[in-house]
Amino acid sequence: MNISMTRIQAILVKDYKEFSRNYAVSIMVLMPLILAFLYNQSGTSSINAYFLPINITFSMVTTYIQCCLIAEEKEKNTLRSLMLSPASLGDILIGKSLFVLIVTIVVLAMSIFLVGYTPANLFVLSIALILSAVFYIALGTLCGLFAKSIMEGSIIVLPVVFIFSFGPLALTLATAYPILKIAEWLPSTQLLLLADALEGKYSITDVIIPLITIIIWSLLSWFFTAIIYKKRMVD
């Protein structure tokens, strides 16, 4: 697969311009920041409170923006032209993902600062956050490929917001509803469990299992995204 940095940069700049013009999409970056600030002012200091704005960032910023940018391309019939252009699959997927990754990193850093969270092991947590961002970008790409417009994309992404943002909260009800224990294997829950383990004495297993789980989710998501993308090329 040939990768062209010139094409990737062109797609990145194009996404930035579309993002800056669409205020209905760009305003979503404020949601986790406002939530993080409110949590900080309320004086909460639990790991669950710290990670709610972080998980909200992944679903309402990373997934939502990626989904809407791709849905907008489909709505304007420019995605088909991009698919049929000399740009390879790698050029398009990397270019369409790079801008959202940059926005995600900036919003995550600001959310962590505003909520007052000081990670015990910033290096390990940063790796987990980047891996999580890769997963949520794939999820946003997949949702965008199914959406026909920005409005439809906004609706399609709602289950992602509820399932992955509030998945860790489902564990509190697992005692009464055992079926909710499955939420433990969600990427958002694994990220929370990893951060919680890093705050105390942790073993290598406490770090490896969450990271591997997030990686598996990412690989599966990108695998299905690539399949759907190729089907859309011949649709």
N, C-alpha and C positions, 0 to 999 in steps of 0.2 A: 504493500500500500504506500503510494507516494504521498508525502506530506509537504505542502507548500506553505511556508511561513507568510508569504505575501498574501495568499488567499485567505489564510486564517486571520491575518491582521485586517483584511478588508471586511470580512464577515463580522469581526469584533467591532470595528468602527461603525458598521451599519447597524448592529444591534444597539450600540450606545445611542445613536441618533434616534432610533425608534423608541427606545426606553425613555429618553429625555423629552420626547414629544408627547408621549402617552402618560398623562398625569394620573389616570385611573390605575395604572400599573405601578408607576414610580412611587406613588404615595404609600404603597404597601411597606416600603422600607422603614417607615416611621412607626408601624405597629409594634414590633418587638422593642424598639427603643423606648416608646412611651410606657410599655408594660414593665420593662426593666427599671425605669426611673420610679414608677409607682411602687414596685416591690422594694426598692431601696429606701424610699421614704417611709414605707410601712414598718421598716425595721426587721423584716424577716431575714433569717440567716441560715435556713435549712438548705440542703443540697437540692431538694425538690423545687424549692422556690427559685434557686439560682438557674436551674436548667429548664424551667418552663419558658422563659424568654428565648433561650437558646434553641429549644425544639420548635418554638413558634417561628423563629428566624428561618429554620430549614424548610418548614412547610409553607409559610405565608410569604416568604421572600424568595428562597431558592426555587422551590417547586412551582410556586405561583407565577413568578416572573418568567421562568423558562417556558412554562406552559403557554402563557399569554403571548410571548414573543413568537413562538412557533405557530400558534393559532392565528396570530395577526398575519404572518407570512402566508398561511393557507387562505385566509379571508381575502387577501389582496392578490392571490394567485401568483405570488412571487416565489413560494417554496418550490413549486414544480420547475420553475426556471432555474432555480439554484440546484435542484437535483439533476437536471439535464445539462448543467454547465460542466466545464472541464474539472471543476473541484471534485476531489475524491470524497469518499464517505468519511475518511478521517479528517479531512479539511473542514467539512461541514459540521461534523459532530464536535470537534475541538473548538472551532470558531464560534459555534452557537453556544458552547458551554463556558468558554473562557470568561466572557463578560459577566455572566451570572456568578461564576466562581469568585471573581474579584469583588463584586458587590456583596456576596455572602461573607467573605472574609472581613470586609470593612464593617458590615453590620454586626457580625459576631463579636468583633473586637470592641465595638462601642457598647454593645449590650452587656458584655462581661464587665466592662468598666462601670457602666451605669448601675448595674445591679449590685456592684460591690463584691464580686466573686474573685477570690485569689486562689487559683488552682495550686494544689500541693505539688503536682508534677506537670509543669506547663508543656514540656516536650512531648510526653506520652499523650496528654490530652489534645495537643495540637494535631498529632497524627490522627487521632480518633475523629476529631472535628473535620479534618480535610477528607478523610475516607467517607464520613457521613455526608459531606457536601457533594462528593462524587455520586453517592447513591441518590440523593434527592434531586440532583440535576438530571440523572437518568429517568427518575420518576416523572419529573416535569416534562422532559422530552417525550416520554411515552404518552402522557396525558395530552400534550399538544398535538401529537400525531393523530389522536382520535377526535380532537375538537375541530370544528369547522369555522369557528369565530372566537373572538375574545370573550364574548358573553358566554358561549358554550364552554370555553375553557375554564372560566371562573366557576362554573357549576361542577364540571368534572373534577376539579382539584379539591372540592370541599371534603370528600371522604378522606383524602390524604391528610388534610388539616386536622380532622377529628381523630382519625386512627393513630397517626404517628405523633401528633403533638400531645394528645392526652392519653396515649397508650400507657405511659408509666403510672398514671393515676388509676388505671384499671386494676393494677396489682393490689391496691388497698382494698378492693372488693373481692379479691381472689378467694378469701376465706369463706365468704358466703356463696360465691359463684365460682367453683373450681375451674370452669371452662375459661375464665379470664386469665388463668395462669399462662396461657399461650402468649399473652402480651409481654411476657418476660423476654421473648426472643425477638421482639421488635427492635430495629436499630436505635430508636430513641430511648428505649428502656435499657438496652445494653450500654449505651453511652452514659446513661445516668448511673448504672451499676459500676461501670469502670471508674467514673469520677468519684463515686462514694468509696470505692476500694482504695483509691489513691490517697484519700484523706487519712488513712490509718496504715497499719501494717498489712502489706499485701504480698501475695506470692506471684510468681510469673504466670500461673494459671489465671489469676484474677485479671491479668492484663491481656493475655493471649486470646482467651475465649471471646471476650467482647469484640476485639479487633478482627478476629477471624469471622465472627458472625456478621459484622458490618461489611467485610470484604465479600462474603458470599452473597449477601443481599445486593451489593453493588454489581457483582459479576452477572447475577441472574437478571437484574434490571437492564443492564446494558445489552445483554444477549437478546432479550425480548425486544428491546428498542431497535436494535440493528435489524431484526427480522421484520418488524412492522415497517421500518423505514424503507427497506428494500421492496416490500409489497406496495408501499405507496408510490414507489418509482414507476411501477408498471400498472398502477391503478388507472 
